[in-house]
Amino acid sequence: MIQIPLKEQLRIWLHVASNSFGGPAGQIAVIHKLVVEDKKLISEERFLHALNFCMLLPGPEAQQLATYMGWMMNRWVGGLLAGGLFILPGFLSILFLSYLYVIFNNVPFVQGLFYGMKPAIIAIVVAALLRISKKSLKTKFYWFCAILAFVSLFFFNISFPIVVVSAGIFGIFYGKYFLKQEKVTEFEEIQKPNFLKSVQTVVIWLLVWIFPILLTILSFGLNSNFHALNLFFSKMSLVTFGGAYAALSYVAQQAVEIYGWLQGTEMLDGLAMAETTPGPLIQTVQFVGFMGAYRFPENLSPYSAAFLGSVLSTWMTFAPCFLWIFTFAPYVEYIRSARLFSFALSAITASVVGVIFNLSVWFVLKTIFLKNEQYVRYGFNFDYPVLKSIDLYALGIAMVAFILQFGLKRKLLEILGICTILGVLVKWIPV
């Protein structure tokens, strides 16, 4: 363990938290520069070792990497400090923007801000899709995984967890029976941490995870909307492989179409909030919880319920991250030695390309077209646009965003800034 004074750790993670813009790639780069290059607290090898481990886990890899780095510095105290500070600025920012959203949503200026952000998000997601596809789709098999994932999600509305688990199984089968030139090694014999301590850690963090669930059951009952929020985001935290965009595809499908917590365009607004505030992109789920509780407040006022929904959705999403790190970090070498597990992860990562493509198409349908129809026949279940309902102004802003993203190579905040200005002009000036 690397002994770092808590005050020094506090300064390190406050710096990371205040600069954690730009999605996981940018956030990981900030952590690397500070703890490896500038402070030289952790070697390059140990950093990559930890990063590879975090990539194997469900959940936001950048937040889990910060938690892991903190754990290396001062065990669970350091992990809580690093992981908690990574979340806090984004939580407070999105909470403020969420209240602004529901209180002033009828003001043309506020409407214009979000109207301009939505088309910009399409270009940002497509850029993420291209980055991931270049790294993931190295063989025909992985292309097959990506295409199959998209077809399953978009045309047949198959559940995201089923797609992820199936991709992992395909990956293991592919690695074991078709990659004969690559020897699949067994687990290496290494010294394992104390098993009883590991069990103790699991029990403690399971109790931390489920405590709000038990509390909401006692306060509101099993049939309450708050209990539904808890169960949904707990389930989501177990299947969020492949980054935030993949997880948000699942969240959007369920929250909009199944639970009715928010509308498709509102989901885009939540994503825009997370893109423009510090913290992990998966923090979008906080806005989903906020709106879901605001719309179905039980016996609370909508504003009080919305705050509770924000807290519960954030808790259910991130509490498991601490469970994974604190339990499995001591076993990281043991886990990384399982080659078949790496084959499963590669297949899941490839399928994520299809998942993100599905998210891109979903965003286009909800942003560029004012009306969509549903086709349910012969096993198919998908939405398609009514072409006459195209929103030419939204399409124009989207084209500007694509030019800024791919033609001029502008930064994320510049793209969002220009597009929000255009959105305000559309809403404010009679056109």
C-alpha positions as CSV (number, residue, x, y, z in Angstrom):
1,M,0.0,0.0,0.0
2,I,1.2,3.5,-0.9
3,Q,0.9,5.7,2.3
4,I,-0.3,9.2,1.3
5,P,-1.6,11.7,3.9
6,L,-5.3,12.2,3.7
7,K,-4.8,16.0,3.1
8,E,-2.7,15.3,0.1
9,Q,-5.2,12.8,-1.2
10,L,-8.0,15.3,-0.7
11,R,-6.1,17.8,-2.9
12,I,-5.4,15.2,-5.5
13,W,-9.0,14.0,-5.8
14,L,-10.5,17.5,-5.6
15,H,-8.3,18.4,-8.6
16,V,-9.4,15.3,-10.5
17,A,-13.1,16.0,-9.7
18,S,-12.9,19.6,-10.9
19,N,-11.4,18.5,-14.2
20,S,-13.4,15.4,-14.9
21,F,-15.0,16.6,-18.1
22,G,-14.9,14.9,-21.5
23,G,-16.1,11.4,-20.8
24,P,-14.1,8.4,-19.5
25,A,-11.2,8.9,-21.9
26,G,-10.6,12.4,-20.7
27,Q,-11.1,11.5,-17.0
28,I,-8.7,8.6,-17.2
29,A,-6.1,10.9,-18.8
30,V,-6.6,13.4,-15.9
31,I,-6.0,10.7,-13.3
32,H,-3.0,9.3,-15.2
33,K,-1.3,12.7,-15.5
34,L,-1.8,13.5,-11.9
35,V,-0.9,10.3,-10.1
36,V,1.6,8.8,-12.6
37,E,3.2,11.7,-14.4
38,D,3.1,14.7,-12.0
39,K,3.0,13.1,-8.5
40,K,4.7,9.9,-9.5
41,L,2.7,8.1,-6.8
42,I,2.0,5.0,-8.9
43,S,4.0,3.4,-11.7
44,E,2.8,3.2,-15.3
45,E,2.6,-0.6,-15.0
46,R,0.5,-0.6,-11.8
47,F,-1.8,2.1,-13.3
48,L,-2.4,0.0,-16.5
49,H,-2.9,-3.1,-14.3
50,A,-5.6,-1.3,-12.4
51,L,-7.2,0.2,-15.5
52,N,-7.4,-3.2,-17.2
53,F,-9.1,-4.6,-14.1
54,C,-11.7,-1.7,-14.0
55,M,-12.5,-2.3,-17.7
56,L,-13.6,-5.9,-16.7
57,L,-16.2,-4.6,-14.2
58,P,-19.7,-3.3,-14.8
59,G,-20.0,0.4,-14.1
60,P,-18.2,3.6,-14.9
61,E,-14.5,2.6,-15.4
62,A,-13.1,6.1,-14.7
63,Q,-14.9,6.4,-11.3
64,Q,-13.8,2.9,-10.4
65,L,-10.3,3.6,-11.5
66,A,-10.3,6.7,-9.2
67,T,-11.6,4.5,-6.4
68,Y,-8.9,1.8,-7.1
69,M,-6.2,4.5,-7.0
70,G,-7.5,5.8,-3.7
71,W,-7.6,2.3,-2.3
72,M,-4.0,1.8,-3.3
73,M,-3.1,5.0,-1.4
74,N,-5.1,4.4,1.8
75,R,-7.3,1.3,1.5
76,W,-11.0,1.9,1.9
77,V,-10.7,5.4,3.4
78,G,-8.7,6.5,0.3
79,G,-11.1,4.6,-2.0
80,L,-14.2,6.3,-0.5
81,L,-12.5,9.7,-0.7
82,A,-11.4,9.3,-4.3
83,G,-14.6,7.7,-5.6
84,G,-16.9,9.9,-3.6
85,L,-15.3,13.2,-4.7
86,F,-15.3,11.9,-8.3
87,I,-19.2,11.7,-8.1
88,L,-20.0,14.8,-5.9
89,P,-19.4,17.7,-8.3
90,G,-21.5,16.1,-11.1
91,F,-24.3,15.2,-8.6
92,L,-24.6,18.8,-7.3
93,S,-24.4,20.2,-10.9
94,I,-27.0,17.9,-12.3
95,L,-29.3,18.4,-9.3
96,F,-29.2,22.2,-9.8
97,L,-29.8,21.9,-13.6
98,S,-32.6,19.5,-13.0
99,Y,-34.5,21.9,-10.7
100,L,-33.8,24.7,-13.3
101,Y,-35.2,22.4,-15.9
102,V,-38.5,21.7,-14.3
103,I,-39.1,25.1,-12.8
104,F,-38.2,27.2,-15.9
105,N,-38.9,24.8,-18.7
106,N,-41.5,27.1,-20.2
107,V,-39.0,30.0,-20.5
108,P,-37.8,30.3,-24.2
109,F,-34.2,30.8,-23.2
110,V,-34.1,27.6,-21.2
111,Q,-36.0,25.7,-23.9
112,G,-33.5,27.0,-26.5
113,L,-30.5,25.8,-24.4
114,F,-31.8,22.2,-24.4
115,Y,-33.2,22.4,-27.9
116,G,-29.7,23.1,-29.2
117,M,-27.9,20.6,-27.0
118,K,-30.0,17.6,-28.3
119,P,-28.8,17.6,-32.0
120,A,-25.2,18.2,-30.7
121,I,-25.4,15.0,-28.6
122,I,-26.0,13.0,-31.8
123,A,-22.6,14.1,-33.2
124,I,-20.9,13.4,-29.9
125,V,-22.4,9.9,-29.6
126,V,-21.4,9.1,-33.2
127,A,-17.8,10.2,-32.5
128,A,-17.8,7.9,-29.5
129,L,-19.1,5.1,-31.7
130,L,-16.3,5.5,-34.2
131,R,-13.6,5.6,-31.5
132,I,-14.9,2.4,-29.9
133,S,-15.4,0.6,-33.2
134,K,-11.8,1.2,-34.4
135,K,-10.5,-0.5,-31.2
136,S,-13.1,-3.3,-30.9
137,L,-14.0,-4.6,-34.4
138,K,-10.8,-6.3,-35.3
139,T,-12.2,-9.5,-36.8
140,K,-15.3,-10.7,-38.6
141,F,-16.5,-12.3,-35.4
142,Y,-16.5,-9.0,-33.6
143,W,-18.3,-7.4,-36.5
144,F,-20.9,-10.1,-36.2
145,C,-21.3,-9.4,-32.5
146,A,-21.8,-5.7,-33.1
147,I,-24.4,-6.2,-35.9
148,L,-26.2,-8.9,-33.9
149,A,-26.4,-6.6,-30.9
150,F,-27.9,-3.7,-33.0
151,V,-30.4,-5.9,-34.7
152,S,-31.5,-7.5,-31.4
153,L,-32.0,-4.2,-29.7
154,F,-33.4,-2.0,-32.5
155,F,-35.6,-4.4,-34.5
156,F,-36.6,-6.9,-31.8
157,N,-36.4,-4.8,-28.6
158,I,-34.5,-7.6,-26.8
159,S,-33.4,-6.6,-23.3
160,F,-29.9,-5.1,-23.0
161,P,-28.8,-7.6,-20.2
162,I,-29.6,-10.5,-22.5
163,V,-27.5,-9.0,-25.3
164,V,-24.6,-8.4,-22.9
165,V,-24.7,-11.9,-21.4
166,S,-25.1,-13.5,-24.8
167,A,-22.1,-11.7,-26.2
168,G,-20.0,-12.8,-23.3
169,I,-21.0,-16.5,-23.9
170,F,-20.3,-16.2,-27.6
171,G,-16.9,-14.7,-26.8
172,I,-15.9,-17.6,-24.5
173,F,-17.1,-20.1,-27.1
174,Y,-15.2,-18.3,-29.8
175,G,-12.0,-18.1,-27.7
176,K,-12.1,-21.7,-26.6
177,Y,-12.9,-23.4,-29.9
178,F,-11.8,-21.2,-32.7
179,L,-8.7,-19.4,-31.5
180,K,-6.6,-22.6,-31.3
181,Q,-3.5,-20.7,-32.1
182,E,-3.8,-18.8,-28.9
183,K,-3.2,-21.0,-25.9
184,V,-5.7,-20.4,-23.2
185,T,-4.0,-20.5,-19.8
186,E,-5.4,-21.5,-16.5
187,F,-5.5,-19.3,-13.5
188,E,-2.0,-18.7,-12.1
189,E,-1.1,-19.9,-8.7
190,I,-0.9,-16.7,-6.6
191,Q,-1.2,-15.9,-3.0
192,K,-4.8,-15.0,-2.3
193,P,-6.0,-12.4,0.2
194,N,-7.8,-13.4,3.4
195,F,-11.0,-15.0,2.4
196,L,-12.9,-14.1,5.6
197,K,-12.0,-10.4,5.1
198,S,-13.3,-10.6,1.6
199,V,-16.6,-12.0,2.9
200,Q,-16.8,-9.3,5.5
201,T,-16.3,-6.7,2.8
202,V,-19.0,-8.2,0.6
203,V,-21.5,-8.3,3.5
204,I,-20.7,-4.7,4.6
205,W,-21.1,-3.2,1.1
206,L,-24.2,-5.3,0.3
207,L,-25.8,-3.8,3.4
208,V,-24.7,-0.3,2.2
209,W,-26.2,-1.0,-1.2
210,I,-29.5,-2.4,0.0
211,F,-30.1,-0.1,3.0
212,P,-32.0,2.5,0.9
213,I,-34.0,-0.3,-0.6
214,L,-35.2,-1.5,2.8
215,L,-35.8,2.1,3.9
216,T,-38.0,2.9,1.0
217,I,-40.0,-0.3,1.3
218,L,-40.7,0.5,5.0
219,S,-41.6,4.1,4.1
220,F,-43.5,3.7,0.8
221,G,-44.2,0.0,0.3
222,L,-43.3,-2.6,-2.3
223,N,-45.5,-1.1,-5.0
224,S,-44.1,2.4,-4.8
225,N,-42.3,4.2,-7.6
226,F,-39.3,4.7,-5.3
227,H,-38.9,1.0,-4.9
228,A,-39.2,0.6,-8.7
229,L,-36.4,3.2,-9.1
230,N,-34.2,1.3,-6.6
231,L,-34.7,-2.1,-8.3
232,F,-34.2,-0.7,-11.8
233,F,-30.9,1.2,-11.1
234,S,-29.6,-1.7,-9.0
235,K,-30.2,-4.0,-12.0
236,M,-28.6,-1.5,-14.3
237,S,-25.5,-1.3,-12.2
238,L,-24.9,-5.1,-12.8
239,V,-25.0,-4.9,-16.6
240,T,-23.3,-1.6,-17.4
241,F,-20.4,-3.2,-19.4
242,G,-19.0,-1.2,-22.2
243,G,-19.2,2.3,-20.9
244,A,-21.9,4.9,-20.3
245,Y,-23.3,5.1,-23.8
246,A,-24.1,1.4,-23.8
247,A,-25.7,1.6,-20.4
248,L,-27.7,4.7,-21.3
249,S,-29.2,2.9,-24.3
250,Y,-30.7,0.4,-21.9
251,V,-31.8,3.1,-19.5
252,A,-33.5,5.1,-22.2
253,Q,-35.4,2.1,-23.5
254,Q,-36.7,1.2,-20.1
255,A,-37.2,4.6,-18.5
256,V,-39.0,6.1,-21.5
257,E,-40.9,3.1,-23.0
258,I,-41.6,0.9,-20.0
259,Y,-41.8,3.0,-16.9
260,G,-42.8,6.4,-18.4
261,W,-40.5,8.3,-16.1
262,L,-39.6,10.8,-18.8
263,Q,-39.9,11.4,-22.6
264,G,-37.4,10.6,-25.2
265,T,-36.4,14.2,-25.7
266,E,-36.0,14.7,-22.0
267,M,-33.6,11.7,-21.9
268,L,-31.5,13.7,-24.4
269,D,-31.6,16.7,-22.1
270,G,-30.3,14.6,-19.2
271,L,-27.5,13.4,-21.4
272,A,-26.6,16.9,-22.3
273,M,-26.5,17.9,-18.6
274,A,-24.0,15.1,-17.9
275,E,-21.9,16.0,-21.0
276,T,-21.5,19.6,-19.8
277,T,-20.8,18.9,-16.1
278,P,-17.9,17.3,-14.3
279,G,-18.1,13.6,-13.3
280,P,-19.0,10.4,-15.1
281,L,-21.4,10.4,-18.0
282,I,-23.4,7.7,-16.4
283,Q,-24.5,10.4,-13.9
284,T,-27.3,11.0,-16.5
285,V,-29.2,8.4,-14.5
286,Q,-29.6,11.0,-11.8
287,F,-31.7,13.1,-14.1
288,V,-33.8,10.0,-14.9
289,G,-34.3,9.3,-11.2
290,F,-35.1,13.0,-10.7
291,M,-37.8,13.1,-13.4
292,G,-39.2,9.7,-12.5
293,A,-39.8,10.8,-8.9
294,Y,-41.0,14.3,-10.0
295,R,-43.6,12.7,-12.2
296,F,-44.7,10.0,-9.7
297,P,-44.0,11.6,-6.2
298,E,-46.1,9.2,-4.2
299,N,-47.3,11.2,-1.1
300,L,-44.4,13.7,-1.2
301,S,-44.3,17.1,-3.0
302,P,-42.9,16.8,-6.5
303,Y,-39.7,18.8,-5.6
304,S,-39.0,16.7,-2.5
305,A,-39.7,13.5,-4.4
306,A,-37.3,14.6,-7.2
307,F,-34.5,15.1,-4.7
308,L,-35.1,11.7,-3.2
309,G,-35.1,10.2,-6.7
310,S,-31.8,11.8,-7.5
311,V,-30.2,10.4,-4.4
312,L,-31.6,6.9,-4.8
313,S,-30.6,6.6,-8.5
314,T,-27.1,7.8,-7.7
315,W,-26.8,5.5,-4.7
316,M,-27.9,2.5,-6.6
317,T,-25.6,3.2,-9.5
318,F,-22.4,3.8,-7.6
319,A,-22.6,1.8,-4.4
320,P,-21.9,-1.4,-6.3
321,C,-18.7,0.2,-7.7
322,F,-17.3,0.4,-4.2
323,L,-18.3,-3.2,-3.6
324,W,-16.5,-4.4,-6.7
325,I,-13.3,-2.5,-6.0
326,F,-13.0,-3.1,-2.3
327,T,-13.8,-6.8,-2.7
328,F,-11.9,-7.7,-5.9
329,A,-8.9,-5.4,-5.9
330,P,-6.9,-7.8,-3.7
331,Y,-7.6,-10.5,-6.3
332,V,-6.9,-8.5,-9.3
333,E,-3.9,-10.6,-10.5
334,Y,-5.9,-13.7,-10.1
335,I,-8.8,-12.4,-12.1
336,R,-6.7,-11.0,-14.9
337,S,-5.1,-14.3,-15.5
338,A,-8.3,-15.8,-16.8
339,R,-7.9,-15.7,-20.5
340,L,-11.4,-16.9,-21.3
341,F,-12.8,-14.0,-19.3
342,S,-10.8,-11.7,-21.5
343,F,-12.4,-13.3,-24.6
344,A,-15.8,-12.7,-23.1
345,L,-14.9,-9.0,-22.4
346,S,-13.7,-8.5,-26.0
347,A,-17.0,-9.9,-27.4
348,I,-19.0,-7.7,-25.0
349,T,-17.0,-4.6,-26.1
350,A,-17.7,-5.5,-29.7
351,S,-21.4,-5.8,-29.1
352,V,-21.3,-2.4,-27.4
353,V,-20.6,-0.9,-30.8
354,G,-24.0,-2.2,-31.9
355,V,-25.6,-0.9,-28.6
356,I,-24.2,2.6,-29.2
357,F,-25.3,2.6,-32.8
358,N,-28.8,1.7,-31.5
359,L,-28.5,4.7,-29.1
360,S,-27.5,6.9,-32.0
361,V,-30.5,5.9,-34.1
362,W,-32.8,6.3,-31.1
363,F,-31.5,9.9,-30.6
364,V,-32.1,10.7,-34.3
365,L,-35.7,9.5,-34.1
366,K,-36.4,11.5,-31.0
367,T,-34.5,14.7,-32.0
368,I,-34.8,15.2,-35.8
369,F,-38.4,13.9,-36.1
370,L,-41.4,15.2,-34.2
371,K,-43.4,12.0,-34.7
372,N,-42.6,8.3,-34.8
373,E,-44.7,5.2,-35.4
374,Q,-44.2,1.7,-34.0
375,Y,-44.1,-1.5,-36.1
376,V,-45.1,-4.6,-34.1
377,R,-45.5,-7.6,-36.3
378,Y,-43.9,-11.0,-37.1
379,G,-41.7,-10.7,-34.0
380,F,-40.4,-7.2,-34.9
381,N,-40.9,-4.4,-32.5
382,F,-39.3,-1.1,-33.5
383,D,-40.0,2.6,-34.1
384,Y,-39.7,4.4,-37.5
385,P,-40.0,8.1,-38.3
386,V,-42.8,9.9,-40.0
387,L,-40.8,11.7,-42.6
388,K,-43.2,14.6,-42.9
389,S,-42.6,15.4,-39.2
390,I,-38.9,16.2,-39.7
391,D,-37.7,19.2,-37.7
392,L,-35.5,21.2,-40.2
393,Y,-34.1,23.5,-37.5
394,A,-33.0,20.5,-35.4
395,L,-31.5,18.9,-38.5
396,G,-29.6,22.1,-39.3
397,I,-28.1,22.3,-35.8
398,A,-27.2,18.6,-36.0
399,M,-25.4,19.2,-39.3
400,V,-23.5,22.1,-37.7
401,A,-22.5,19.8,-34.8
402,F,-21.2,17.2,-37.2
403,I,-19.1,19.8,-39.1
404,L,-17.7,21.0,-35.8
405,Q,-17.0,17.5,-34.6
406,F,-15.6,15.8,-37.7
407,G,-14.7,18.7,-40.0
408,L,-13.2,21.3,-37.7
409,K,-12.3,18.9,-34.8
410,R,-13.6,21.2,-32.2
411,K,-13.8,20.3,-28.5
412,L,-16.9,19.1,-26.8
413,L,-17.7,22.3,-24.9
414,E,-17.2,24.4,-28.0
415,I,-19.7,22.2,-29.9
416,L,-22.3,22.3,-27.2
417,G,-21.8,26.1,-26.7
418,I,-22.3,26.9,-30.4
419,C,-25.3,24.5,-30.7
420,T,-27.0,25.9,-27.6
421,I,-26.6,29.5,-29.0
422,L,-28.3,28.3,-32.2
423,G,-31.1,26.6,-30.1
424,V,-31.7,29.8,-28.2
425,L,-32.0,31.8,-31.4
426,V,-34.5,29.3,-32.8
427,K,-36.7,29.4,-29.7
428,W,-36.3,33.1,-29.0
429,I,-36.5,34.7,-32.4
430,P,-39.8,34.1,-34.4
431,V,-39.0,31.9,-37.4
